[in-house]
Amino acid sequence: ILYSLDNQDGQPFVADQMRNLSTSGITLLIDVPRVADGLKVFDRMVDTGRSLANALGGTLVDDKRAPLGDASLAAIRGQLARVYAAMEARGIVAGSDTARRLFS
């Protein structure tokens, strides 16, 4: 799993109920230490979020519902880069068996 899609309203997404679903928002989540190539996955997740927002007439926002522009996304990406660098400096490669065991 690279990232997951969750319903902010708490109900799980069920395929045969999607046509009639109404939700106040969806959340894309990445399990930072357990995903290999995390920065690439983050970029892919952002692209997915933008595509969903565009297709659904929504807005890409953070966890406080503030709009996410390019500068905000770059800042988040920078934070992730620092987390991955800190993990690697300690010999923990994101997505490795060791990382999955440590962060399970």
Secondary structure as the mmCIF struct_conf table of DSSP 4:
data_model
#
loop_
_struct_conf.conf_type_id
_struct_conf.id
_struct_conf.beg_label_comp_id
_struct_conf.beg_label_asym_id
_struct_conf.beg_label_seq_id
_struct_conf.end_label_comp_id
_struct_conf.end_label_asym_id
_struct_conf.end_label_seq_id
STRN STRN1 SER A 4 ASN A 7
TURN_TY1_P TURN_TY1_P1 GLN A 8 ASP A 9
BEND BEND1 GLY A 10 GLY A 10
HELX_LH_PP_P HELX_LH_PP_P1 GLN A 11 PHE A 13
HELX_RH_3T_P HELX_RH_3T_P1 ALA A 15 ASN A 20
BEND BEND2 SER A 24 SER A 24
STRN STRN2 ILE A 26 LEU A 29
HELX_RH_3T_P HELX_RH_3T_P2 VAL A 32 ARG A 34
TURN_TY1_P TURN_TY1_P2 ALA A 36 ASP A 37
HELX_RH_AL_P HELX_RH_AL_P1 GLY A 38 LEU A 56
TURN_TY1_P TURN_TY1_P3 GLY A 57 GLY A 57
STRN STRN3 VAL A 61 VAL A 61
TURN_TY1_P TURN_TY1_P4 ASP A 63 LYS A 64
STRN STRN4 PRO A 67 PRO A 67
HELX_RH_AL_P HELX_RH_AL_P2 ASP A 70 ALA A 89
TURN_TY1_P TURN_TY1_P5 ARG A 90 GLY A 91
TURN_TY1_P TURN_TY1_P6 ALA A 94 GLY A 95
BEND BEND3 SER A 96 SER A 96
HELX_RH_AL_P HELX_RH_AL_P3 ASP A 97 LEU A 102
TURN_TY1_P TURN_TY1_P7 PHE A 103 PHE A 103
#
